[in-house]
């Protein structure tokens, strides 16, 4: 059992976690939060979209966590597509929340900053509201669409303010996000808790390298992650073209693992750059195959360009590379340095030629690669470990539930009463 009543003990309490961006348990951060709360005695429910190839059942109980899923078609195109997606998700979330019934805590994970609307019915019945800010949506809007501070930008800012205002506590993924919650969101520092995302160490256990994955080349480069417009896969591909054309390096094979809105466009860009023979796109793959590639990789790529979102966001792929003991080449972003420290080398923001040069330098220095890999593993198992985030998550729940009347988990019709403020 984790903790006690003063540190998030959930015995006799029910939590409902709302997710729109990914299915669960595929969303690793949310799943770690679910299992942490479960181990602390909470009865945990999740409402999320169904996955396409996994997490497809409408309802499931996974390791004691009760998951309620709805059908959702991901947006394509511009903002109008996202409005349709979010409207559908909001309707299903509200429908399923009524089915779950009263809970002690409703825990909404953004994006979008709309889920506080679905949580209102539960809040009127005594639930406390925990806002888990995975992304800064105004910065995401600016970085993804390039439309500037237009009417829609002002609308997403207003929704963020409403969400901050509605929350009893805020979970921030790093100190930069915490600063935004305090400065822009007007939250008291005592109500904002840093719960860093951290790789599940049991998922990232190195295995013996497989030289055949290098396709006959001496070195393997690896990218892992989402392929959206703001994720920099295009920067990585252009850097690899410079590595070949300007530095004369053809002693590498690269594998790009993951999927996203920009996947097809990135495959086409690779073809246009003449990289098809040296660059492999796998799409999403099973964990066992992912570990095989990362265990074999000589250098891992984190090509996120500098923009309002990326500069202050913690990239999951960086932490996952570190867990596997891989050296990293990254652009120079504020939170990339906070996470990776000396486990990465940093090119000036968006400088593809320097990025290529750093890749070449690491390929030529196996001792530095080994040092960097060890540093990364030590950071992930120490200051950046999920153990620290567990403690912060349970402290946030304890703060949210202070003076909250308990409700029996088996008596969903009895409502906890929200004290007056």
N, C-alpha and C positions, 0 to 999 in steps of 0.2 A: 504494500500500500504506500502510495506517495503522499507525504505531507499529512497535515492534520487540519482541524477546522480553521486555524489561523493562516494556513498556507494553501488554500484551495481544496480542502477535503470536501468531496462531493457526495458523501454517503447520504442517501435519501433525496438527492437532488437530480434534476433533469436539465440537460443542455441540448439546444438545437443549433446546429451549425448550418448556415446558408452559404452556398457556393454557386456561382454562375459560370465561372471561367473554364473549369475542368470537371471531369467526373471524379468521383471518390470510390476507391482509394488511389486512383491514378495520380491525383494531386497530392504529392508527397508531403508538402508542408501541412496541409489540412489533415492528412492521415496521421502524421506524428502528433498533431494536437489532439486528434480524436483518441488515440491510444494513451496519451498522457493523461487525459481527463478520465478515461475509462479506468486506468490503473489507480487513479485517485478516488475512485468510488462513484463517479458520475454515471448516470444513464445517458448515453450519448446518441442523439439522432442527427442525421445529416440529410439535407435536401440539396440535390445537385442535378445537373443534366446527365442523360445517359451518354455513354461513350459510343463510338462507332464500331469498334472491334472488341472492346473490353468494357466491363462495367455496364453491360447492356440490359440487365434485369431491372424491371420497374421497382422491385423491392428486394432487399437482401439484408441478411445479418452476417457481417464479416467480423470475426474475432470479437463478438459481443457488441459491435457498433451497428445500429439500425440505420440503413440507408434507404432513402426514398428518392427515386430518380424520375425525371420527366423527359419527354422527347424535345429536342431543340436543334434547329438547323443554324449552324454558325453563319454569321453575317459575311456577305461578300460585297465588294464595292465600297462606297463611301459611307458617310454618317447615316444616311437613311436606312441602310441595311442593318446597322447597329441598333437603331431605334426599334426596328421590327424584332430583332433578336431579343433585345432587353425587355420589350413589352411582353413578348411571349413568356420569357423566363419569369418575369415578375408575376404574371397571372398564375402560372403553375406553382411558383413558390408559395404564394398566398393560399392557394387551394390546398397544397400539401401541409402547410403550417397549421391550418385549421384541423386537418386530420390528425396531426401529431398531438395537438391540444396544448394546454398550459404547460409552461416550462419555467424554470428558475432563471435561465440565461438564454437569450437568443444572440448568437454570435455570427455576425455577417462579414463575409470576406469579399472585398472588392477586387477587381472591377465587376460591375459598374457601381457607382455610388447611388444606387436606387433601392438597395435591399432594405434600407431602413423603412421604406414604405410597406413592404411585406411584413416587417417585424412589428408594425404599430399595433396590430390586433393582439399580439402576445404581450406587448408592453402594457396595454390597457388592463391586462389580467395579471399584472404584477411582475412580469419578466424584467430582468436587467438586460441592458443592451451593451454588448461588447463589439466594437468596430475593429476589425482586423484589416489594416490597410496594407494590402499587398502591392498596390501601385498608387502613385500620385496621378490621378486621372487627368487633371488639367495639363500636367506636363506630358502625359501620354498622348493627349489630344494634339498638343503642339508638335510633338515629335513624330507622330504617325501621319497626320494629315497635311501639315504645312500650310494651314489656312490662317494662321495668325490668331490674334485675340478677337475673333468674330463673335457673332451672337451665340453660336453653339458653345464656344469656349466659355463665354460668360455664364451660360446655362450649366455647364459641368462644374464651374466654380461654385455656383449657387447650391448645387446638389451636394458638393463636398461640404460646404458650410453647414447645410441641414444635417448631414450625417454626423459631423463632429458634434453639433449641438445636441443631437439626440442621444449620443453615446454616454453611458456611464463611465466606461474606460475605453482607451484606445490602445491597440497593439500595433507597434511600429516595427518594421523589419530591420531597421538600423538607426543610428543616431541622427542621420540626415532627415529621415522621415519623422523622427521624434521632434526635431527642431521645427519642422513644418507644422506638425500638429499643435505645438505650443504657440508658434509665431503667427501662422496663418489661421489656424483653427481655433485659437483663443482658449486652448485647453490648459488646465493647471498641470504643472510638471508631475505632480503626484498621481495624476490620472492617466499618464502615458507610460506604457511599459514596452521596453525593447524585447521582442521575441524574434531573435534571428532565425532565418531558415538555416538548416544544417543538413548535410547529407546523412541518410541512414547508413551508418557504418557497415551494418550487416549486408547491405546491398552492394557496397563498393569494397569488395575484398579482392586484391590483385591475384591473378592466376599466372602461370608461366606464359611468357610471350610466345606468340605464334608467328614466326617469320614469314609464313606463306601469306599472311594478311597484308604484307608490304608489296605484294604483286611483283616480286622480283627486284625491288629497289632496296637500297640500304636503310632507308628511313621511312617512318610512317608519321604523318601529321593527322591530327584528329580535331574535329569540331563536334560538339554535342550541344543540342538545344533547339529551341524554337526557331523557325525561319519566318519571321515576320518582317515588315518593311523597316522596322527600327532596330533589327538585331545584327546588322552589319555583315551578313554572309556575302553580300556583294563586295564589301571592302576586303574580306578575306580572299575572295576569288581574284580580285584585281591584284592583291598583294602576291598571290601565288603566281600569277602571270608575270609579275616583275621579278620574282625569285627565279623563274625560268629564263626570261628574256633579257633582263638587265644584269643579273648576277650569274647567269650561265649554269644554274643549278637544276639538274634533272634527276638527281639522286634521291627522289622522294616520291611517295604515293600519298594521297590525302583522302580521308574518308570523312564525309559530313553525315552525321547521325541526327535524325530528327525530322520534323515536318512543320508545316505552317502555311499561312496565306501566301507566302512568297516562294514556296518550294518549286513550283513549276517554272517560275521566272528565274530562279537561281540555276536550275538545270539548264535552261536556255542560255543564260549568261555564260555558264561554264563552256557550253558548246561554242558560243561566239568567240570566246577567248582562246579557243583551241586547247582546252584543258580536259576534254572528255576522256582521254586515255590515261590521265594521271589523277583525276578526281572522281570519286565514287560517292553517289548519294544513296543511302540505304533506306530512307524513311525511318519511321519508328521501328525499333527492333526489340526483341526480348532482352531482359536484363542480362542474361547469361552471355548473349552476343555482345552487348554493350561493354561488359567487363572485359571480354576478350580483346576488343579493339583498344580500349583504354590501357590495358596491361601491356599491349604491344607498342603503343604510341611512343615516339621519341619526344615530340613537342605537341602541346595542345594549344588551340587557338581561341582567343576571346576578342573578337573584332568589333565589339559594340562601339559605334561612333559616339563622339561626344554630342549630346543633345540635352535638353532640359530634364528628361527622364533618366537617361542612362548614367549621367554623371553622379546622381545621388542614389542609384539603385544598386542593391546587392544582386549579383548574377549567380544563379544557382549553379551554372556550369563551372564557374570558377571554383566554387567549393567542392564540386564533384571531382574536378581534375585534381584538386589538392588531396582529397581523400584517397585517390588512387596513386598519389606520389608522382604526379606528372608535372614537369615544368611548363610554364604558361607564357605566351606572348600576348600582351594586351595593349590597347590604347590607354593613355594616361588619364584615367577617370578617378575622381575623388574616392568613391566607395570601392572601386577595384583595388586601390592601394590599401584601404582599410582592411579588406578581406584577405588579399593575397600577400601583402607585404613583400618579402624577398623571395617568395615562391614564384614570382612573375618578373619579367622584364617589360618595360613600358615604352612604347613608341609615342612620340608627340601625337596629340589627338588627330585622328583621321589621316595621318601620314602613312600612306600605303607603302611607299618605298622604304621608309625606316622600319615598318612592320616586317617587310620581307627581309631586310638586313638583319634584324634581330633573330628571325627564324634561322637564317643561315648561320649566324654566330653560335646559336645553341646547338645546331646540328654538328658543328665542328668541335664542341666542347662537352664530351660525355661526363666529365667530372663536375662541371657546373650544373648540368642537368640533374645529376644525382643529388647534389647539395640542395638544389631548389626543391626537388621532390620530397626530400626528407623534411625540409622546413614546412612545406605545405601539410604533410601528414601530421606533424607536431601541432600545427595551429588548429587543424580540424579536430584533433583529439583533445585539445586543451581549451584555449580561450573561446574558440568558435564552436564548441561541441554542443549537441542538442541538450546535454545535461543542464547547461546554464540556461538555455531557453525554456526548458521544462520548469525550472524554478521561477522564472519570470512569468510564465503563463499562469501557473498556479497562484502566484501572488496577485496577478491581475484579476483572476476570478474571485479570490478572497476579498479584494477591494470592491469589486462590483457587487458582491453578495453581502457586504457588511450590513447588519441589521435587517437582513432579508428573512422573512418568515419561511421556515422549511415546509415543503410539500412532499407527501409520500409519493414515491415513484410509481406505486401501483394505484394511486388515486388521482388520475389526471383531471377529474372534475373539480378538485379542490384547488383554489387559486391562492398563490402567495400574494400578500398585500404589499404594495409599494409605499414606503413611508413618505410622509409629506416632507417637502424641502423648504 
